Amino acid sequence: MSSIEAVTVPKWGMTMTEGKITQWMVGEGGPVTRGQEILEIETTKVTNVVEAAATGTLRRIVLNEGTTAPVGALAGVIADEAATPEEIDAFIASYADRLGSGDEGEGGASVPRTITVDGGTVNVLEAGPESDETVVLLHGFGGDLSTWLFNQSALAEKMRVVAVDLPGHGASSPIAGEDVFLKIVAAVEAAVDAVAPGKLHLVAHSFGGAVAAAIATNRPSRVGSLTLIAPIGLSRQMSRDFLVDFIAAERRRQLSSVLERLFADPSKITSDMVEGTLRFKRLEGVPEALSAIADTIADDSGQVQSIGGQLKDLPCPVTILWGDRDEIVPLPQSTEVPANARLRIIPDVGHMPQMEASSAVNDAILETFQRG
Amino acid sequence: MAQKSFRQALNEALHFEMGRDPRVIMMGEDLTGGAGANGVKDAWGGPFGVTRGLLDAFGPERIRDTPISEAAFIGAAAGAALTGLRPIAEIMFVDFAGVCLDQIMNQAAKFRYMFGGRAKTPLVIRATYGAGSRSGSQHTQALYPIFTHIPGLKVVIPSTPYDAKGLLLQAIRDDDPVIFLEHKMLYDTVGDVPDGAYTIPFGEARVARDGKDVLIIAIGRMVQVAEEAARKLASEGISAAIIDPRTTSPLDEDTLLDFTETIGRVVIVDEANPRCSVATDISALLADKCFDALKAPIKLVTAPHAPVPYAPNLEDAYIPSADAVVKAATSIVKR
């Protein structure tokens, strides 16, 4: 029996409606393997690559380079050798019928909403079908919920996913002063309780990893799994310069050069990303909040948080992902990784695997979720 | 994030800063109701509805109606700024700045320089500009090149509600005279604007869109025109970047040069008349500093060198269109 798979224009973030095909990395008739980068697409916000969802041959290119097409449009067809040209033509024809039916690429995305908690507000973006279990996405220091641009929509095709702006980031109000870390954990817990009453699958990046570990420790019966991406708190080493320079960067060019350190491939930085970061950095109260948060992350001796002890006692599955070219939070020693955690190292990726290797991260989240 | 109009964003900035700093005062024609309002206070929220609610919140001592005498109240505002207040003076239409040019050009703009840096003039002059509202040729000019030409003035031309709020807060907190120009056709545009206060530094352009094939530099309302053009260009397979300078003095030369160096093809869109304009000024800068990076001549899409017509069809034809931008961009991308 023949296997025919679609290559479609993906949805990267809630505002994406169309994309421009800028480059096919494989020619028609070329072999592809699952996970191979085959297509580059440009949007007004970001340029990224699409990975093959199946192994086979790129039998047909439907959208040529330079074409702009809506999210969900069929860009190409991967099939095995058993598929006849007639079957592929029929598949393409059936796909044209499906496009526009309203169920492609939406992922259930909605507009963000604000949850009032003690001491301020927390901004959340919900997506995906209603369910008893919710994936909660927590970004790192200096990020916001758009960090999950390549993950939330993709995961939301299968489950409910809530991305959170941590206090002092994005559109959430700042929290500063004494015990800032505990206040952040409490604010996130309150916001998550308001929007996700069932079991939680926490997915967290960098500083968000310490927040997730604290939530999992506080509520072990509610947390079904934990996927941590380059979390702080496993070793002492980190680039405190990044924190200092990020806080000091008040202009676009300055900030752009700081953000480049997050990626193995600095071309991933878009103007939209920089503008978005500046927007929350310029809000009154945010610089003070960021300074207070930075102090809870690292001092002159290195990292302040320690999550290894919390993780090792968790009953739920724990996966830790790390880019092998991370210059912000270096890969910990193997002895620093708790025995109950599965560590996966992703090659040629910096501190932002969820953006630089989104398919691998999405697969790991789903795999961890299924173990939970 | 809350969606707010350009008008609301400006109103929030005024409310916030007047509440924060008691030295901030406002003066201008019809701010508190004015002639023809039959004694009703704050009847219209100012001529364009931007100052609504300020009179109630801060009282007539800080929100002052003035006679139709721009020379007098701009001079008074400049003097008040010099002596410790932080006045915001509103000229209903920037076209009338001509009658108070001595106060702006020879006085306010020069105080810091002539007093050896020891005098501050924290004055904001807000004014409307721009064509499209059927207001006739004496109420629609885009006069920012005149102010940009004068050393000592800072010139701000926001294009989005978000920028309007952040740049106005920055303007009020600035210790130099700032000309803050609001396009009449932008007042009802809507965008994301945070509830809290924030400032945007002067001299930092906004990259409104990333692109690879052509760079469109657009000023004020022309950013909307550029965005429409970029969408049309995208459908033709041409990827256009858009830069909004946001302030013409100071001008973010670094960003303009960086993008020109990278892309090599430039279209400048400016509603002002073309001679001695911001468009020609930026064009000269790019030709001087990155000539070797240019792959094609710099194209200017501007209004014609004529007064703004009153006849609706002629006024519409006067304003640079997205199609004109598309044509200019296509001509240099496909040459």
Interface residues (C-beta under 8 A of the other chain):
Chain A: K20 T22 E42 T44 K45 T47 G66 T67 T68 P112 N123 A171 S173 E250 R251 R252 R253 T270 S271 D272 V274 E275 R279 R282 L283 E284 G285
Chain B: M1 Y162 G166 P194 G196 A197 Y198 T199 I200 P201 E204 A205 R206 V207 R209 D210 K212 A234 S235 G237 S239 D254 T255 D258
